[in-house]
Amino acid sequence: ELLDAYKKVWRFSFNDTPIKVKVRFYNKDISVFEKVRRDLSYRDPERLEEQGDTLLYEDTVIGRLAFFNWILSYGSSAEVLEPKDLRDDILRDLESRRPKT
C-alpha cells in the first residue's frame, strides 16, 4: 500500500492531496513522447496512450506544485485538460511570463 502511494508522489510531496490529472502531449519535437515515457518510467500511470500525433496521460498525482513545474517544462507540447483549476493556474502563470507590450 505504501509503495502504491509512492508511485503517485511527485518530488517527495507526500502531504499533498491526490488529484486526478489528464494531459495531452503533442509531438512537436520527435523526442517529446520519449521524454514523457522516460519521466514516467518509475510510475504506473492509469493511462498513457498514443492517439495519432498526441500522447494522452491520465493519472492520480500527489504533489501539485512539482507536477505543475513538470508540465511547464514541456512548454507548448503539453496541454492540461483536467482538472480545470490546474489548467487555469498554468494559463495564468504563462500569461504572467508574457512580455508586456
SULRA-V700331 format. One record per pair of residues at least 6 apart in sequence whose C-alpha atoms are under 8 Angstrom apart, sorted by the first residue. I is the first residue (numbers start at 1). J is the second residue. D is the distance in Angstrom with one decimal. If there is no record, write none. Layout:
BEGIN
i: (I | I)
j: (J | J)
d: (D | D)
END
This chain:
BEGIN
i: (7 | 7 | 7 | 8 | 8 | 8 | 8 | 8 | 9 | 9 | 9 | 10 | 10 | 10 | 10 | 10 | 10 | 11 | 11 | 12 | 13 | 13 | 13 | 14 | 14 | 15 | 15 | 16 | 16 | 16 | 17 | 17 | 18 | 18 | 18 | 18 | 19 | 19 | 19 | 19 | 19 | 20 | 20 | 20 | 20 | 20 | 20 | 21 | 21 | 21 | 21 | 21 | 21 | 21 | 21 | 21 | 22 | 22 | 22 | 22 | 22 | 22 | 22 | 22 | 23 | 23 | 23 | 23 | 23 | 23 | 23 | 23 | 24 | 24 | 24 | 24 | 24 | 24 | 24 | 24 | 25 | 25 | 25 | 25 | 25 | 25 | 25 | 25 | 25 | 26 | 26 | 26 | 26 | 26 | 26 | 26 | 27 | 27 | 27 | 27 | 27 | 28 | 32 | 33 | 45 | 45 | 45 | 45 | 46 | 46 | 46 | 46 | 47 | 47 | 47 | 47 | 48 | 48 | 48 | 48 | 49 | 49 | 49 | 50 | 61 | 68 | 68 | 71 | 72 | 72 | 79 | 80 | 80 | 81)
j: (42 | 43 | 44 | 18 | 43 | 60 | 61 | 62 | 61 | 62 | 63 | 61 | 62 | 63 | 64 | 66 | 67 | 63 | 66 | 63 | 62 | 63 | 66 | 62 | 63 | 62 | 63 | 62 | 63 | 64 | 62 | 63 | 60 | 61 | 62 | 63 | 60 | 61 | 62 | 64 | 83 | 58 | 59 | 60 | 61 | 82 | 83 | 57 | 58 | 59 | 60 | 61 | 80 | 81 | 82 | 83 | 56 | 57 | 58 | 59 | 80 | 81 | 82 | 83 | 56 | 57 | 58 | 78 | 79 | 80 | 81 | 82 | 54 | 55 | 56 | 57 | 78 | 79 | 80 | 81 | 32 | 33 | 54 | 55 | 56 | 57 | 77 | 78 | 79 | 32 | 33 | 53 | 54 | 55 | 77 | 78 | 33 | 53 | 54 | 55 | 77 | 77 | 77 | 55 | 57 | 58 | 59 | 60 | 57 | 58 | 59 | 60 | 56 | 57 | 58 | 59 | 55 | 56 | 57 | 58 | 55 | 56 | 57 | 56 | 67 | 86 | 90 | 78 | 78 | 90 | 87 | 86 | 87 | 87)
d: (7.1 | 5.2 | 6.7 | 7.9 | 7.1 | 6.3 | 4.8 | 5.5 | 6.0 | 4.5 | 5.9 | 6.9 | 5.9 | 5.0 | 7.7 | 5.8 | 6.2 | 7.0 | 6.1 | 7.5 | 6.4 | 4.6 | 7.7 | 6.7 | 7.0 | 7.9 | 7.8 | 5.6 | 5.5 | 7.1 | 6.0 | 7.5 | 6.1 | 5.4 | 4.6 | 7.5 | 5.3 | 5.4 | 6.5 | 7.7 | 7.9 | 7.3 | 5.7 | 4.3 | 6.4 | 7.4 | 6.9 | 7.9 | 5.6 | 5.5 | 6.1 | 7.1 | 7.6 | 7.6 | 5.2 | 5.9 | 7.3 | 5.7 | 4.4 | 6.8 | 6.2 | 5.3 | 4.9 | 7.2 | 5.9 | 5.2 | 6.5 | 6.7 | 5.6 | 4.4 | 5.4 | 7.0 | 6.5 | 5.7 | 4.7 | 6.3 | 5.8 | 5.2 | 6.4 | 7.0 | 7.7 | 7.5 | 5.5 | 5.0 | 6.4 | 7.8 | 5.4 | 4.5 | 6.3 | 7.4 | 8.0 | 6.5 | 4.7 | 6.6 | 4.8 | 6.3 | 6.3 | 6.1 | 6.2 | 7.8 | 6.7 | 6.3 | 7.5 | 6.9 | 7.4 | 6.6 | 5.3 | 7.9 | 7.9 | 5.7 | 4.9 | 7.6 | 7.2 | 5.5 | 4.9 | 6.5 | 6.8 | 5.5 | 4.6 | 6.6 | 5.6 | 5.2 | 6.7 | 6.3 | 7.7 | 7.7 | 7.3 | 6.5 | 7.8 | 7.6 | 7.9 | 7.4 | 5.3 | 6.6)
END
